[in-house]
Amino acid sequence: MSLEFSYIGFGANLGEPQEMLARVLREMNTSFGKVQRVSRLFRATPWRGASGPDYINAVVELATLQDAADLLTILQELERASGRKRPCKNAPRVCDLDLLLHRDEVIIKKDLVVPHPLLHLRHFVLAPLCDLIPEGKHPLMGVSFRQLLESVPDTGMVVPLDSETIWVSTLSQ
């Protein structure tokens, strides 16, 4: 299965994460792409024992004409515009957007690595990604995301939330 879209990881554990995700989705749709699908929302403990409240995580499937470098820059600008601060590594945040996959591309540069270098290690990323493309294959590992999820070493809590009705109203506003 080849990948034709970009996949963006969303996470937040400060403020109102569901409202922030709705805002991010509207911005993506109006400014630099077309949201195709959004995974369910997942509640997850902070990764590797970081401090702060539980996160709300999701993955967005995005059709975009942007190249990976430009898309990463746009995502970082959207984080800043949403109030993201970076006081220290793994600090709690109001909006975190990670470029997980950009079609089937493999990019290894100083400031850009695609697929995301930690994707295969994070339960809170693989669970929502599997909502969208469970049989999709990791471009470097050649293994399906379902297989990666089944063998992920991350033991942090990741629980799906009932969010099915949010997206219909969010994307039509």
ChimeraX attribute file (.defattr): number of C-alpha atoms within 10 A of each C-alpha:
attribute: neighborCount
match mode: 1-to-1
recipient: residues
	/A:1	9
	/A:2	11
	/A:3	16
	/A:4	15
	/A:5	19
	/A:6	25
	/A:7	25
	/A:8	25
	/A:9	23
	/A:10	24
	/A:11	29
	/A:12	24
	/A:13	22
	/A:14	17
	/A:15	11
	/A:16	12
	/A:17	20
	/A:18	17
	/A:19	12
	/A:20	18
	/A:21	25
	/A:22	17
	/A:23	14
	/A:24	19
	/A:25	21
	/A:26	17
	/A:27	15
	/A:28	20
	/A:29	16
	/A:30	11
	/A:31	11
	/A:32	16
	/A:33	18
	/A:34	18
	/A:35	21
	/A:36	12
	/A:37	15
	/A:38	20
	/A:39	22
	/A:40	21
	/A:41	26
	/A:42	23
	/A:43	19
	/A:44	21
	/A:45	20
	/A:46	21
	/A:47	17
	/A:48	11
	/A:49	9
	/A:50	12
	/A:51	12
	/A:52	14
	/A:53	14
	/A:54	19
	/A:55	24
	/A:56	26
	/A:57	29
	/A:58	27
	/A:59	29
	/A:60	26
	/A:61	23
	/A:62	23
	/A:63	20
	/A:64	20
	/A:65	13
	/A:66	14
	/A:67	10
	/A:68	21
	/A:69	17
	/A:70	11
	/A:71	19
	/A:72	18
	/A:73	12
	/A:74	16
	/A:75	20
	/A:76	18
	/A:77	13
	/A:78	18
	/A:79	19
	/A:80	15
	/A:81	10
	/A:82	15
	/A:83	11
	/A:84	18
	/A:85	14
	/A:86	11
	/A:87	9
	/A:88	7
	/A:89	7
	/A:90	14
	/A:91	13
	/A:92	23
	/A:93	21
	/A:94	20
	/A:95	26
	/A:96	22
	/A:97	22
	/A:98	18
	/A:99	24
	/A:100	22
	/A:101	25
	/A:102	27
	/A:103	19
	/A:104	19
	/A:105	16
	/A:106	16
	/A:107	16
	/A:108	12
	/A:109	9
	/A:110	6
	/A:111	8
	/A:112	15
	/A:113	18
	/A:114	21
	/A:115	22
	/A:116	18
	/A:117	11
	/A:118	10
	/A:119	22
	/A:120	21
	/A:121	15
	/A:122	18
	/A:123	23
	/A:124	30
	/A:125	25
	/A:126	25
	/A:127	26
	/A:128	25
	/A:129	27
	/A:130	19
	/A:131	16
	/A:132	19
	/A:133	18
	/A:134	17
	/A:135	14
	/A:136	19
	/A:137	19
	/A:138	19
	/A:139	18
	/A:140	11
	/A:141	10
	/A:142	9
	/A:143	14
	/A:144	18
	/A:145	24
	/A:146	19
	/A:147	16
	/A:148	22
	/A:149	22
	/A:150	12
	/A:151	12
	/A:152	15
	/A:153	12
	/A:154	15
	/A:155	12
	/A:156	15
	/A:157	14
	/A:158	22
	/A:159	15
	/A:160	17
	/A:161	12
	/A:162	10
	/A:163	12
	/A:164	11
	/A:165	8
	/A:166	14
	/A:167	16
	/A:168	9
	/A:169	9
	/A:170	14
	/A:171	13
	/A:172	7
	/A:173	7
